[in-house]
Amino acid sequence: MSTLQPTANAVSAANIHASAAPTTPPVSAKTWIAVIGATLGAFMAVLNIQIVNASLADIQGAIGAGIDDGGWISTSYLIAEIVVIPLSGWLAQVFSIRIYLLVNAILFLLLSAACALAQDLPQMIVLRAVQGFTGGVLIPMAFTLIITLLPRGKQPVGLALFALSATFAPAIGPTIGGYLTENFGWQYIFYVNVVPGAIMVGMLWYALDAKPMKLALLRDGDWAGIITMAIGLSALQTVLEEGNKDDWFGSPFIVKLSVIAAVALAAFLIIELTVKKPLLNLRLLVRRNFGFGMLANFLLGIALYGSVFILPQYLSRIQGYNAEQIGMVLAWTGLPQLVLIPLVPRLMQRFDARIIIGVGFVLFAASNFMNIYMTADYAADQLLWPNVVRAIGQALVMAPLSAVATSGIEPENAGSASGLFNMMRNLGGAVGIALLQTVLTKREQYHSNVLMQSVSVFEQATRTRLEQLTQYFVNHGILDRADAAHRAYLAIGHIVQKQAFILAFSDTFYLLGMALIVALAAVLFLKKPGQTSAGGAH
């Protein structure tokens, strides 16, 4: 429901843009309704990743799932989503955009409600996987409609709407999820989709034109490419999601999946570059703007999903925040984007889009570097300004990056471009989270070892602190002084571990900042978009 206000602002921006550029062909209200309905669907699909993550502990407890197995509630959704995104362009040709999009939108709603009724873990995993498959369709199809239905002059407005799903939805997801879970119960994170979903279905039903299906394309489909891609991406996503928990290559399961992913994805690349009718046109990657845009988008995914992963971890582990409190802190990464994103199309009229992207990446990187000197007192108040700076940076990046990367993409390649671009951002998120989990574990161990060398019983300060803690426990009811001393040692260990974790979290923010600096370097290689684009061909 929160997407309706920025939608109105974006349409207002479109009207202003139209008066400033009279040569731009007018866009009918029906077309705008189709674009807005599709982007609302993309928003909901992305929101369903983070809104569930924020409430995962409550869901696990309700359906009797352990911590390790419960992770599959999110993993199953992500695997299905990342597999279907690159398939959507071809499947939309087969079944027609109207039928394909409507069927998946309706199924997404039904499955969302069904997830709230799941009784055990196997049911929830299956329902989330199928929901991810339908939700994954909504993301690239919204992007495809924007770059095919809108003329070049209006595409920045459409891409600004799409940015609400790509950057605003992950940021606001924990806020909505935490509030609903704490106040109404975890089931409502699924029920919340019903009303905006019904609006989305109504808009798409009205605005999308009926076109004949082309079922004959199924006979000539790139089935070898589809199968190898599905196997490779599923295996890779599973490795990334489960690797840190299973000690990476110390686990035979992870080793086998890694080999399967490497072989399948290598076969997929060979097939796509040699068959006459490939599933995805990988030759788009050699185009300068699309190739470097993809790299920047991948790194954006690392930082975007990585920051949304690491902040709740920090607030929960170090500060003891509950889901609602975490959501309130992250709201300052989301809410400013509601104001800023609708203004981006106007900025793109006045300034070179590459400059806007560069400023966005600089601010996003700076927001992470602001968090590299955290202490035990670093909580909501200290995170406010880094989160606001992050919000500004994210708002400035997505729409212009999408516009520059897809400039010059022909309508027949729009499906491939959309699939690759959106898959790469999601894949970046999976890589980023896996990398951050590993870095957090390894750096905590490193800092703990370094700190423990300073906490020696031969040091007078340590002995004094141990004596103070021992006396504290004696004064609070521990009669056995040996037991009190043991508790004092444990307390010192806990303090050291907490400080080691704080330093490790600081390191993860540094890593995210550096990833965005590399993305900024990729932006320097982008060319100024020419006078033609996929949208301009209409």
N, C-alpha and C positions, 0 to 999 in steps of 0.2 A: 504494500500500500504506500510505502514511503517513496516509491518511484514516481508517483503521480505529480508531485510538485515540481521536481526537476524537469519532468517531461514538459510541463506547461512552460517553464522558463526556456527550455531548449527550442520549443516551437516558436516562442516569442523571438528568440535569437534568430531563428530561421527567417521570420518575417522581416526583421531588421536587415538581415543579410540580403534578402531578395531586393529590398529597396536600394541597397548599396551597389548591387550588381545586376542591373536590369537585363543583361545578356543571358543570365542563367534561366533556363527553361522553368516555367512554373511547375510546382509539384502539387498534385491533387491531394485533397484531404484524405481520400481513400488510401493513397500510397503512404501518407504519414501514419495513418491508423495501423497499417500493416507493419511499418517499421517500429512504431512504438509498442505494438503488441508483441512483436518478436523480441525486442530488447527487454521487455518485461519478463518474458520467458527465460531469456539468458540470465537476467538478474536472479531469478528464483533458482535456477539450476546451480549457479555459483554459490548463492547464499546457502544452499543445502549442504555444502561441504563444511563450512565454518560453523553454521548454526548447530550442527550435530556434534562437531568436535568439542564445542563449549559445554555440551551436556552429556558427554560420553560416559562419565563416571555414574551419573544417575541412571542412564539407560542400562549400563552393565549390571548395576545392582537390581534393577527392576526385572530383568529377564534372566538373571542368574548366570551371567557371563563373567569369567575371570578377566583380569586386566589384559593379559596377553591375547587371549582369544577375542576379547571384546574389541580389540583394534581392528578386526576384520569388518566391523560395522561401517567404518570409514573406508577401509581399503577396498572392499568389494565395490563400493560406489565409484571410487576413483579409477579402478581398473576398467570398469565398464565404460565410464565416461571418456577416458583417454583413448580407448579402442574405437568408439563410435564417432568421435569428432572427425578424424580424417575420412571416414566412410560416408559421412553425411552428404557431401557434394554429389557423389555418384548415386546414392539412394534417392536423393531428391529428384534427380533426372529420371530415375526408373518409375517412381510412384507419383511424380509431380510435387512441386513445392507445397501446394495447398493440402493435399492428402497426407503427405509425409509429416508435415509440421503439425497439422491438426491432430492426427492420430497419436503422435508422440506427446503432444501437449496434454491431451485428455488422459492418456495412460500415466503420465507423470503425476497428475493430480490424484488419480485413483490409487496409485502405488504409494503416494505420500500419505494418504489417509490410512492405507493398509499397514504401513510401517508403525503407525501409532497403536495398532491393534495386535502387533506381533507378540506371541506368547513365550518364545524361547529364542536362543541365539541362531540356530539354523534357519528358522523362519525369517528373522531379521536380516541375516546375511543375504538370503535369496532375494527378498523384497528390495533391499538396498541396491543389490547388483542390477536388477531389472530397472529400478528407478534411475540408477546412474546411466543406464543405456538410453533411456528416454530423455533424461535431462541433458545428456551429452549432445543430443541432436539440437537442442534449443540454442546452444551457444554459437556454433559456426553458422547456423541458418540465419540468425539475426545479423551476423557480420556479412554474410553473402547478400542478403536483401539490401543492406545499406549500400554496398558497393556496386549493386546491379540496378536497383530501382531508382536511386537518387542520382541526379546529375552531379558533376564534379563540384559545382559551387555550393551544393547543399550537403555534400558528404560530411564536412566537418561537424554539422549539427547532428547527423545520424551517428557519427563516431563518438561524439560527446555523450549521446544517450547510451551507446554501447559501453563507454568507459564506466558508467554507473554499475554495470554488471562485472566488469573486469577488475576495477580497483575499489569501488565503494562497497560492493557486496561482501568481499572478504573482510573488509575493515569493520563493517557494521554487524556481521554475522554473530560474533561472540556477544555483542551487546544485546541483540534480540534474543539469542538463545539463552543467555544467562538470566535475563529478566523473566522470560516465559517459564523457564525451568524452576526458578526460585519461587515464583508467585502462583503458577497455575499447574505445574507438572510437566515432565519431559514430553508427554504426548503432544502438547501444544506447539512444539517446534515443527511438527509435521502438519498439524491442523492449520497453522498460520498460512500455509500455501493455498488453502481452498478459495478464499475470496479473491485475492489478486489473480489466482489461476483461472477462475471462472471469467473474470474480466478479460484476461489474455485470450482465452479460447473464443469468447464472443467477438473480440476485435479481429482476430485472425479469420474467423468464420465469415465475417462481413467483408473484410478487405482483400483477401487473397483470391485472385481469379482462378476459376477452375480450368485446368488444362488436362489433356489426355495423358494417361500413363503410357510409358514406353517399356512394357514388360519384356520386349524383345532384347533389351539391353542386358537382361539377366543372363541370356544365352552367351553373349559376347563379353561378359564381365571378366575383369582381371582377377580371377579366383585364386590363382597362385599368389598374387600380390596380397589379396585380402587375407588369406589364411596365414601367410608368413608374417604379415604385419600384426594381425590379431594375436598370434602366439608370441611374437617378439615383444610387443608392447605390454601384454599381460604379464609375461615373465619379468620384464624389466621393472614394471611398476611394483610387482610383488617384492622383488629384490630390494628396491628402494624403500618400500614401506616396512619390511620385516628385517632388513639387514642388520641394523644396529642392535636390535633386540636379540638376534640370533648369533651375534658376534661375527657378522659378515662371513668371510671365507673360512672361518673356523667351523662353519656349519655345512655339512654335506648337502643339505637342502638348498642353501643359498648358492653353493658352487654349481650344482646341477642346473638351477634356474638361470644362473649367469651365463653358462655355456649355451643353454637353449636360447636365451635372449640374443646373445652375440651371433649365433648361427642363423637364427630366423631373421633378424634385422639385416644382416649382411646379404642373405638371400633376397630379402625384400628390395634392397637397394639395387641389386643386380637385375632383378625382374623389372622394376620400374624404369630402369634406364635402357632396357632392351625390347620390351613388348611394344606392339603398335598402339594399343589403347590402354595406357597405364591408369591405375586407380588415382594416383597423384602425379602431377607433372613436376617432378623434382628438378627439372631444368630451370624452373623459376628461381631456384636458389642461386644460380650464377648471375642473375640480374643484380646489379650493384645495390640498389636500394632495398630490394626484397631480401637479399642475403644478409646484409648488415642489419637491416631492420629485424630479421629473425633472430640474429645473435643478441641484439639489444633487448628484444622481447623475451628471450630465454632467460637472460640475466635479470630482467624485470620480474619474471616469475619467481626466480630464486629469492629476490629481496621481498617481493610482495607477500608471497605465502610464507616465506621464512620469518618475516617480522611478526606476522599474525600468529605463527606457531610459537616463537620464542618468548614474546611478551607475556602471554598467559602462563607459560611454564615458569617464568621468573616470579610473577606475582603470586602464583599458587605455592611454589616451593619455598620462596624466600620470605614473602610477606604474609602468607597464609590467607590470601583473598579467596572468597567464594566466587562462583560463576557470575553472579550479578555484579559484584564489585569489580571483577575483571572486565566485564562488559562496559561498565561505566568509564573505566580508564581508557579502553580502546575506542569509545565513542568519539573521542577527540581526534582520532585518526579518520573516522568516517564522516561525522556530521559536517565539518567544514567543506568536504567535497561536494555536498549537496548545493552549496552556494557557488563554489568555484567552477565545477565542471560545466554548467550551462554557460559560463562566460568564456570558455576556451574557444568556441567557434569565432567569437568576435576578435579574440587575440590573434587567431590564425589569419584573419583578414588583414590585420595591421602589421604583423611581424612574420618574418621567415619562420616556418614551422620548425626548422632544425634548431633555431635559437630557443624556442619554447621548450622543445624536448631537452636540450642541453641544460637549461635552467632547472627544469623539473628533476633531471637526474642529479644535478648538483645539490639541490635542496633535499632530495630523498637520501643521498649519501650523507649529507651533513647531519640529518636527523639521527642516523645510526652512529656517527662519530660522536654525537652529543651524549651517547650512552656508554662510552667506553671507560669511564672512570666511576663506576657505580660503587656505592657503599651499602651497608646494612640498612641505612636510613633512606635509601633511594626508593621512593614509592610513587603514589599517584601524583602528588604535587610536583615532584621532580620530573615526572614523565610528561607532564602537560605540554610544555613547549616543544620537546622533541616530537611528540605526536602531532601537534599542529603543523610543524614544519614538514613532517612526513606527509600529512594530508595535502598540503599545498603542492609538494613535489609530485605525488601520485596523480593529483588532478591535472597537472600540466603535461604529464608524459603520454598517457594512453592514446587520446584522440589524435594528436599530431603525429605520433609514431605510426599509428595505423594508417593514417592518410599518406604519409611519405612512403612507407613500405609498400603499399598497394597501388601507388601511383603508376599508371601505365599498364596495369593488369587488365587483359582483355576479358570480356564477359564470359567467354568459354573457359577461361582459366580461373574464374572467381571462386568456384567450389574448391579447387586445389589450394588456392592461395588462402582461403578462409580456414580450411582444414589444417594446413601446415602451420599457419600463424597462431591459431588458438591452441593446437596441440602442443606447440613448442613452449608457450607460456605455462600451460599446465604441467608439462614435463619438467620445465625449470623449477616449478614449485615442488614437485616430487623430489628432484635432485637436491634442491635447497634444504628441504626438511630433513632428508636423510643425512646430508652433509652436516647440518647443524646438530642433529642428535649425536653424531659421532664426535664432532668437535667438542660438544658440551661434556661428553663422557671422558674423552681423553684429556682435555684441558683441566677438568676437575681433578683427575688423578695426578696430573703434573703439579698443579698449584697446591694440592694437598700434601704431596711429597716435599715440596719446597718449604711450605709453612711448618710442617712437622719437624723439619731440621732445626727450625728456630725455637720450637717448643720443646725444650729439653729439660729433664728433671735436674740437670746440672746447672741450669740457669736460675739465679735467685728470683727473678720475676715470675718464672713458672712455679717454683716452689711456693712462693707467696700466694699466688693465685689459687693453687691447689689447696693450700691451707684455709684460705678464705671460703672457698666453696665447700670444703669438708665441714667447716664450722657452721656454714649456712644450713647444710642438710641436718647436722646434729640439732641445731636450734629449731628445725622444722619437723622434728619427730623421729629422726633416724637414730635409734639408741646405740646401735653397733657402730663404733667409730670406723672399723674396717670397711663396713658397708658404705658408710658415708664417704670415705676416701675413694672407694671404687666408683661411686656415683660422680664424684668430683672429676675423676679421670674421664669418665664417659661424657660429662658436660664439656670438658675442654676439647675432647675429640669432636663433639657436635659443633662447637664454636668454630673450630678449624675447618671442618667440612663445609659449614655454611659460608665461611669466608672464601673457601676454594671455589664453591659454586658461584658466588658473586663475581669473582675474577673470571671464571669460565664464561659466564653470561656476557661479561664485558667483551671478552674475546670474540664471541659470536657476533656481536654488533659490529665489531671492527671488520670481521669477515664480510658481513652484508654490505658495509660501506665500500669495501674494496671491490666487490662484485659490481656495484653501481658505478664505480670509477671506470672499470673496464667497459661497461655499457656506454658510458659517456665517450670513451675512446672510439667505440664502434659508430656512434652518432657522427663523429667528425668525418667519417668516410661517406656519409649520405650525400647524394646530389640534390640540388633543389628540384622539386617535382616539375615535370614539363607541363605542356598544355593539354595532354591527353591522359585519360585514366579510364578505368572500367566504367565508371559512372558517366564520364563524358561521352562515351560512345553511343549513348541513348539519345 
